[in-house]
Amino acid sequence: MRTIKPLGDRMLVAPTKAPRNAGGKVVVPDSAKWEGDGDHEFWVIAVGPKVRDIIPGDRVICPFDHEGVEPVYAGDPQKRGFIRQAQVLAVLR
């Protein structure tokens, strides 16, 4: 089995399938969905050596859908990809 280790400030991420209503927290109505209706929340799988304050297992929010993610390879069923730390707006722990 191969191990993927991102370089520099890149992170390997996969889209989450988190429910919009989770445990009595703030509920986001369908009318407030972002344009493109894509995944904007990602699980961090691996981080490069220059990434700070984000660790594997964290969830991150990014301001785009899959257009901003560089795919691991075409046709990846898990839709994993690479993003830069500068593209992350928030970390969910």
N, C-alpha and C positions, 0 to 999 in steps of 0.2 A: 504494500500500500504506500502511496506517495504522500508526502507532507507538503502542504503549501505554506510558505513563509513569505508574507508581503514584504516589500522593500520600502525604505524611507518612511514617509508619513502615510502610507496606504494601509487600508484595512480590508480584510476579506469579510463580506457580509452576505446575509441571506434574508429575504423578506419574511416578516412575521405574519402570522395569521391571527393576530390578537383580536378578540371581540371588541366592539366599540363600546359596550357597556360592561365594565369590569369591576365587580365588587362594590357597587354603590358609589363609585367615583363620578366625576363629571361625565355626562352623557352628551356626545356630539351628535346632533340630528343629521339625517341624511342630506338635508338642504345645505349643510355647512361643509360638505365634502370638497376637497381640493379639486382643481381642474385636472382632468385626465383620469381621476378616480384610480390612481395607481397606488402601489405600496410606498409609503413614506416613512415607515418604521422598519428598521432592520435589526437583526441579531448580528452581533459581532462574533465572528468565528476565530479570526486570528488578526494580530496587529503587527505592524512593522516596528523596527527599533526606534524610530523617531516619534512615535505616537505617544502622547502624554495624556494622563487622566482618563483613558478609556482602556478597558481590559476585555479579553474574550468573555462572552456571556452577557455583556451589557447589551441593552437595546438603545439604538440611536435614532433620532429623527432627522431627516434630510428634506430640503425644500423642493424635491423633484421626484419623478417616478423613475422607471428603469432607464430612461434616456441618459441620466447622469451616472449610471453604473457601468463600468467596463466589465463585460462578462468574462467569466473564467474560460469558457469555451462555448461556441454556438451549440444550441440544443441542450444545454444543461437543464435537466428536469427540476433541479432545486433553485434555478435562477440566481445562483450565487454570482457575486461580482466584486470588483474592487472600487473603493471610494477613497478620497483623500480626507484627512482629518479636518481640513478647512471647510469641507462641505457639510459637516455635522453641525446642526443647530442646538441640539440638546441630547443629554444622556439620561436614560431612564433606568433606575436601579431598583 
